[in-house]
Amino acid sequence: MLLSNLETVPGHTISRQIDVVYGSTVRSKHVGRDLLAGLKNIVGGELTAYTELLEESRQEAMNRMIEKAKAMGANAVVGIRFSTSNIAQGASELFVYGTAVVVEPNLPKLPDPFQAQV
């Protein structure tokens, strides 16, 4: 699956636009992580527990979007954007969306120079 935050995939032509696809996940903060984050706020620095939580959330939302695009017959998603929102105190949604498309390469695939010549 080719992914692009542009309106196209460089080196490819969109042959069919399918539909908007999205993926989302709602995550809540962990009490232990909150305690450590509170301590980190005093001394400063990166809140690695939250960085990891957000990375996991982004990946889960992306995987859900990709699965929906595959089910529609797409081989690429263009115009990818992320959004977040608070659902409840301590819980946030991470939302990713884009347009599922079918793309074709502009140039034919070049021969593999390392493949044995017959």
C-alpha positions, -999 to +999 in steps of 0.1 A: +000+000+000+014+033-011+008+062+013+011+099+006+002+131+024+003+147-011-027+147-034-009+122-056+018+096-054+050+109-070+059+088-101+024+074-104-009+084-120-042+080-103-063+058-125-093+055-102-105+074-072-124+051-048-136+068-016-125+085+016-111+060+041-103+065+077-090+048+108-093+058+145-085+047+180-095+061+214-069+058+241-070+067+277-041+078+299-026+054+324-026+064+360+010+053+364+020+073+333+002+103+347+022+101+379+055+098+360+045+127+337+037+149+367+071+143+381+087+149+347+069+183+345+088+194+375+122+187+361+114+190+324+121+167+295+103+144+271+073+125+284+084+092+268+054+072+281+031+096+262+053+096+231+051+058+230+013+059+236+008+084+207+031+064+184+011+032+191-022+051+185-010+065+152+001+031+140-032+014+150-052+041+133-031+039+101-034+001+101-072+004+103-073+029+075-050+007+053-073-023+059-103-004+048-085+008+017-074-027+008-110-040+012-121-014-013-095-025-039-071+004-035-034+002-038-027+037-024-041+063-001-034+100-008-041+132+010-035+116+044-042+138+074-042+132+112-066+147+137-070+144+175-098+152+198-107+148+235-135+123+240-136+124+278-113+135+306-082+115+301-093+099+268-084+111+233-092+100+198-066+098+171-081+099+137-064+095+103-081+099+069-073+101+032-086+091-002-083+055-014-072+053-050-057+030-076-024+042-090-003+031-119+034+038-123+043+065-149+073+046-161+076+009-166+095-010-140+132-009-147+149-042-151+168-055-120+205-051-128+213-079-103+190-105-118+207-132-138+205-125-176+192-155-196 
